[in-house]
Amino acid sequence: MSIRFGTDGWRAVIADTFTFANLRLVSQAVADYINNDLAPNGQPEVVVGFDTRFLSDRFAAEVARVLAANGIIAWLARTDTPTPAISHNILDKKAVAGVVITASHNPPRYNGFKLKAAYGGSALPEQCGEVERYLEIMQRDARGPNLMDYDLALDQELIRRFNPTHAYYEHLETLVDVDTISQGELTIVADPMYGSGRTAIRSVLSRTRCRVHEIRGDLNPGFGGIHPEPVRRYMDATAAMIQNLHADVGLSTDGDADRIGAMDGQGNFVDPHTIMSLALRYLAEKRRMTGDVVKTLSTTMMVNRIAAHYGLTVHETPVGFNHIADHMMNSDVLIGGEESGGISIKGHIPEGDGILMGLLLLEIIADAGVPLVEIVADLQRQFGPTCYERTDFPLKQPVPKNEMVKRLEAAAPAHMGGEPVREVHTFDGIKFVLADDSWLLIRPSGTEPVLRVYAEGRDSDQVKALLAAGRVMAGQEE
């Protein structure tokens, strides 16, 4: 058995590799790492949360039992909770780490184990590597996990049940202007997509003059037959409710609410590129805030143009919020984000937060006093035009990233999509940047068995041409 941590933890199919037995082994490896490397003296504390997936609450309880058996206090959430709420509580409780049982946006058959560090963000690759090393030692020595009776652990206060949302919601209200949102008197469709973001937007805005209508907020481990990913093809229900209510905006979060997608009052999808761009412009222009801008290489070049307009420095990273988190912890960062919808701002944890960014988008709309469709059009006039699309291809076998990059770099064309190729980046897959700021990126996913082909251009025709070129280059011709 081989368990490896990917871009954001360990994910696997429930009852295949993601089993109680394997989960206990991983939990024991985490306990060994904590007791030997993070807190060799004293009694460490770890915050444990879970999403709405099948058996997530039971899996989380098993993690807590293993931690308790190793003398570690486990703060176990009482109910499914957004991942960023768990991460914030790591800081609030001064814990040494956190664990969230979630597979985020993956299909319902998956579950996962997200390891969080003491700073309230995803554990660094080297930290995950240490956990893998302890796991290998356990397997080499044929040593099983320690496990404590749940009721006994409760009696001895080694497992402590708590509500993580209290401290989290209070913190969010320091980052967004709830009074401004209230003055907008917006009609909002909140769509948690059956995930752990359910009730969050409604709760934070409960005392405002906004009307929040939540859909897909009941407990449904099968996610209604969709992937809990806030992208257009899974948001038909959001569009329908916006139309029925004549709502101003729809906000969708993924399975564990660390990603955001939105719709305007006309049912047009507002993607994370646009949300991050709107947020950056608003923070720099309206709030007069400064700091660096950090984005993954799969994120729009519009961010670069906005940053240049306001004299801000941009850093581009590989895909994965852990790379953004590294910048947020070590420098003055105004905003950091990625195309998948994980975005965070100054003053918050170094972690993507769909709830926070949804609330900030509401503040932007309320402050502008005009419909979101007009705000987006103004953004495109000032810093566009841009058009973006991503295509995913299922892989029967993993694609060795280094081999793919070498092959594609050797065959790099001089022109693409009607434009000269200006730059070629190879630090995460291969990215071709064209003379007009359009680009094509080809890379294997770090969380799913798929090959991703991304493109951004001036219009849909150029994007289609770039995607077609990418399919051919990647050997995925239709």
Summary of the structure (lengths in Angstrom):
residues: 478
radius of gyration: 22.0
end to end distance: 35.4
largest distance: 68.8
contacts: 1782
relative contact order: 0.10
helix: 39%
strand: 23%
